[in-house]
């Protein structure tokens, strides 16, 4: 059990670093410095419906390396938006993620059957 000081916080343990949040220093956010050139989604894509998002991200024009690259881009977008993403938008993007994931699984099954 941890001892509690007068402020209601636990005692500092010697030899353990104090954790700080990256939000206090925005320059330390790794996600802000990421540059990608593998996927090229059209402007405003992530505001459309789930089936359109999934279909577009699976296309060769947007994701030359295949739909898996599009899925990574979608996950990255959701993670980067964080708390600023509305519940409705998040739900639609998660639906698109599920559709894209199922499309990837179907493609893998086809490849396995042809071998």
Secondary structure as the mmCIF struct_conf table of DSSP 4:
data_model
#
loop_
_struct_conf.conf_type_id
_struct_conf.id
_struct_conf.beg_label_comp_id
_struct_conf.beg_label_asym_id
_struct_conf.beg_label_seq_id
_struct_conf.end_label_comp_id
_struct_conf.end_label_asym_id
_struct_conf.end_label_seq_id
STRN STRN1 UNK A 4 UNK A 4
TURN_TY1_P TURN_TY1_P1 UNK A 6 UNK A 7
BEND BEND1 UNK A 8 UNK A 8
HELX_LH_PP_P HELX_LH_PP_P1 UNK A 9 UNK A 9
STRN STRN2 UNK A 10 UNK A 10
HELX_LH_PP_P HELX_LH_PP_P2 UNK A 11 UNK A 13
TURN_TY1_P TURN_TY1_P2 UNK A 14 UNK A 15
HELX_LH_PP_P HELX_LH_PP_P3 UNK A 17 UNK A 19
HELX_RH_3T_P HELX_RH_3T_P1 UNK A 22 UNK A 24
BEND BEND2 UNK A 25 UNK A 25
HELX_RH_3T_P HELX_RH_3T_P2 UNK A 26 UNK A 28
HELX_RH_3T_P HELX_RH_3T_P3 UNK A 30 UNK A 33
BEND BEND3 UNK A 38 UNK A 38
STRN STRN3 UNK A 39 UNK A 39
HELX_LH_PP_P HELX_LH_PP_P4 UNK A 41 UNK A 42
TURN_TY1_P TURN_TY1_P3 UNK A 43 UNK A 44
HELX_RH_3T_P HELX_RH_3T_P4 UNK A 45 UNK A 47
BEND BEND4 UNK A 48 UNK A 48
HELX_RH_AL_P HELX_RH_AL_P1 UNK A 50 UNK A 58
BEND BEND5 UNK A 59 UNK A 59
TURN_TY1_P TURN_TY1_P4 UNK A 60 UNK A 62
STRN STRN4 UNK A 63 UNK A 63
TURN_TY1_P TURN_TY1_P5 UNK A 64 UNK A 65
HELX_RH_AL_P HELX_RH_AL_P2 UNK A 67 UNK A 81
HELX_RH_3T_P HELX_RH_3T_P5 UNK A 82 UNK A 84
BEND BEND6 UNK A 85 UNK A 85
HELX_RH_AL_P HELX_RH_AL_P3 UNK A 87 UNK A 114
#
